Amino acid sequence: MRRQLPTSPWLFAAPGLLIAGAFVLYPFVSTLVNSFTDRRTLVPGGFVGLDNFRELLHDDMFWTGLRNSTLYILGVVPALVILPLLLALLVQKNIPGITFFRSAFYTPVVASIVVVGLIWVWLLDERGLVNSLLETVGIGRVGFLSDQWLLLLSAMAVTVWKGLGYYMIIYLAALANVPRELHEAAAVDGAGPVRRFLTVTVPAVRSTMVLVAALSSVAAFKVFSEVYLMAGPSGGPAGEDTTLVMLVQRTGTGLTGRVGYASALSVVVFAVTVALMLLVLRADRREET
Amino acid sequence: MSVLEKVRPARPAPAATRERRRVTDEHGRRVRIGELALRYLLLTAVLALTVGPFLWQLSTSLKGPTEDIYSSPPTFLPSHPTLHNYQRVADTIPVWDYALNSLKVATANVVTNCVGSALAGYALARLRYRGRRAATFAFVLAMLVPVEGIVIAQFTTMRELGLNNTLIGVVLPGSIGAMNVLLMRNAFRNLPYEIEEAAYVDGANVWQRFLRVALPSVKGTLAVVAIFAFMGAWDDFLWPLIVLSDPSRFTLTIGLNYLHGTFANDERLVAAGTVIAVAPLIALFACLQRYFFRGVGEGAVKG
């Protein structure tokens, strides 16, 4: 019987480990290290201790970014926890043509964020479809993309629109595991659809809701593309719509990029991301016990 | 089991009753007409909301230069449909070159992810050696690191390797996704050991067992990895935006952003560009959606 070569397990794992090591784990460590230096794109830079972090505290743009990224969570997460669940309930029942609807609802997930962003820029344009419709029904035109707050709200709506199908699939898998007997028992007790939804469906998919909350809040905090495309590279009027990752991209790239400072910003992004995960997971555990 | 199959009939619904065909749900129960009508009404409304914007974009891209695209009330169908705008996009930016770049990047990403994550997943699931736990841990860690937080360091790493502003540089960081490795690991772990043992007794070495026995059994998950890899690479925006600076090397997403920034005043052009970018993906998805939903369910349930 042939024996396997002693090196072969590592040969199997080597390419994956090499890529993960060189392009994820090493950059992760070097982000942490760089955050304590004044490194620039073309200049090596030296150790500056906590200077970058101190500077963050006095940087108005940082606070704007942190505010917008936080607002993004507050705006997007409740919608992405509830709406896809309702959508999943709608497409759950196996009626003729339902496979078509399920796939069609997934289209915005498939389309690239740039396409989605540009479609909505056009729809929400001062002269675009939404405004034409609003004018036709007599409401008048709204500057969705020129007002600081409406712009952020529009970007949130786009994020929700693009995410619906994705979370719908996750909920569909969860709903398939809800025992039908529970619904029947509740129906026998005289509970209507709304009542059954609240007393049977919601508790049964609660852990999935927590998962969706965790995934969507982490994603919302790191939002980049939607706002970048709708507000422009400089972040809308006076940069007021800049998010944290936009700030990382803006400060860290280019020939004059402040790699050290951008790394400090990235560390904040990490820290908040990890904190969000822990927070959501803790909330889950506490409610279970 | 797939998400779709789970919600599809568990036991076969009776095809026809004595009187006439009735619409039945997944449990073979009749659905009331009123409820059914309400469902289709809601489904159609959501359909309009999710697919409508794409159709509006398509319609805009087909409207000729003399048509008013800003009319109020809006006109949905172009009165003189023309493909002229697609020609103009190609004259304005090298859109077919960009599409080719995107295709190269996406294809490379599919190949590297399928090969790399199958190999590594097999090593994590089926082979015994010192350091296996550490290797698994490394992939878990890599999966948890948010890309948005390391792009700047990835960029400096690329510069050090002399690969920034190249398509190889675009592909490399995501070429073997840690998430895919773990997906493949789970798929391999769920295979019964017996089939490999039989091959082992017959004298098959590890490569033969991997290629001839294990790999063919995880085709479903491999298909999901492939689809995710293709869509991920075709759709990616932040990383190519950072690593590419030379317009001749742009991928389609970066090219579109450039088109939008430069020619924002002609929506017909931008619309045509987005249709070029999204049409192949929708076609791909329409063809593969069955495998896609099935595989996603597989990963979700077993993972």
Interface residues (C-beta under 8 A of the other chain):
Chain A: M1 R2 Q4 L5 S8 P9 W10 F12 A13 P15 G16 L17 I19 A20 G21 A22 F23 V24 L25 Y26 P27 F28 S30 T31 N34 T41 L87 L90 V91 Q92 K93 N94 I95 P96 I98 T99 F101 R102 S103 A104 F105 Y106 T107 P108 V110 A111 S112 I113 V114 V115 L118 I119 W120 V121 W122 L123 D125 R127 G128 L129 N131 S132 L133 E135 T136 W161 L164 G165 I169 I170 L172 A173 L175 A176 R180 V218 K222 F224 S225 L229 G232 V245 V248 Q249 G252 T253 G257 V259 A262 S263 S266 V267 V269 F270 T273
Chain B: V3 L4 K6 V7 R8 P9 V23 D25 E26 H27 V31 L36 R39 Y40 L42 L43 V46 L47 L49 T50 V51 P53 F54 W56 Q57 T60 Y70 S71 S72 P73 P74 V115 G116 S117 L119 A120 Y122 A123 L124 L127 R128 Y129 G131 R132 A135 A138 F139 L141 A142 V145 P146 E148 G149 I150 V151 I152 A153 Q154 F155 T156 T157 R159 L172 P173 G174 S175 I176 A178 V181 Y200 V201 G203 N205 V206 W207 F210 M231 W234 D235 D236 F237 L238 L241 I242 T253 L256 N257 H260 G261 E267 V270 A271 G273 T274 A277 V278 L281 I282 F285 A286 Q289 F293 V296 G297 A300 V301
